Amino acid sequence: MRDEGRSKILNPRFPNMKIAIMGSGGVGGYYGARLAQAGCDVAFIARGAHLAAMRDHGLKVESELGDIHLPKVRVTDDPRTLESVDLVLFSVKLWDTEAAAKSIVPLFGPHTGIVSFQNGVQKDDILRRVFGDKAVMGGVCYIATAIARPGVIRHTGKMQRLLFGEYDGTPSARAETLLDACKRAGINAELSADIRREIWEKFVFLVGLSATTTTMRVPIGPVRAHSQSRAFLLDIMREAVAVGRAQGVALAEDYADKRLAFCDGLPESMTSSMHHDLERGRPLEVAWLSGGVVELGKAVGVPTPANRAVWDILALHADGRRT
């Protein structure tokens, strides 16, 4: 496999920092492109037509914050062709987590770290089983992106925010290094002293958005406007909050109600990636979203009937359309 386009390092404080992007779709492709443009040493791991386009034409980002074209990038579908790195940004779909994690073991040296910007709250448990506790740093991503066409990432709107930090809340050199790199790249990034809570806060909202828009096949506008669907959305989020609190996460008791008010300020046309995946016949992340609420609820004795209904309704679609 070809290993192309090594970037010039611009940060004199961390001259040898090397980053691998595992999953170079909407999230990984966008943030990887911004970091590479800023001078970070970035290697992309991709596959299929997207890989071929990146090899032949580089990587493009279309964004209201400024378009990017990297005419030559270092990209491969085989992590074994790359040298070990300092940090892996991990952003594959949840159903690919374990297989993808095992495939990048060759990238890991004794001090390599990994931060997942995936959805869900069980993602890092899988990564810990593969890489150990010390390697895993917590992360949360807020952005609307997708592969517009092979080799091209489209960023919708202007929101692009990363939160990350160590699970024990202490500052670390790798977290500070990533923050420094993000600032140089124009990425809105913050360190969190309670990254587990941050992950759960996004999870509560995302479970509600994905569950309702996917089962009802509509964007958030109609869901929040109808009394029954609005109540269902609130029930979904309240269950997630109850499970999180029972798991020891510092979520406010009325956090779901606040998220419902937040939903009222979203564009009527906003929907979820899981809704998009359903429409395109792709596998769904439902087992880690509403299904995750159900499984984690069982472990702490919290009933989750609304999320169980979503998981059951979408069960026949969870594996995508078979071709």
Buried (B, 14 or more C-beta within 10 A) or exposed (E): EEEBBEBEBEBEEBEEBBBBBBBBBBBBBBBBBBBBBBBBBBBBBBBEEBBBBBBEBBBBBBBEBEEBBBEBBBBBBEBEBBEEBBBBBBBBBBBBBEEBBEBBEEBBEEEBBBBBBBBBBBBBEBBBEBBEEEBBBBBBBEBBBBBBEBBBBBBBEEEBEBBBBBBEEEEBEBBEBBBBBBEBBBBBBEBBEBBBBBBBBBBBBBBBBBBBBBBBEBBBBBBBEBEEBBEBBBBBBBBBBBBBBBBEBEBEEEBBBBBBEEBEEBEEEBBBBBBEBBEEEBBBBBBBBBBBBBBBBEEEEBEBEBBBBBBBBBEEBBEBEEE
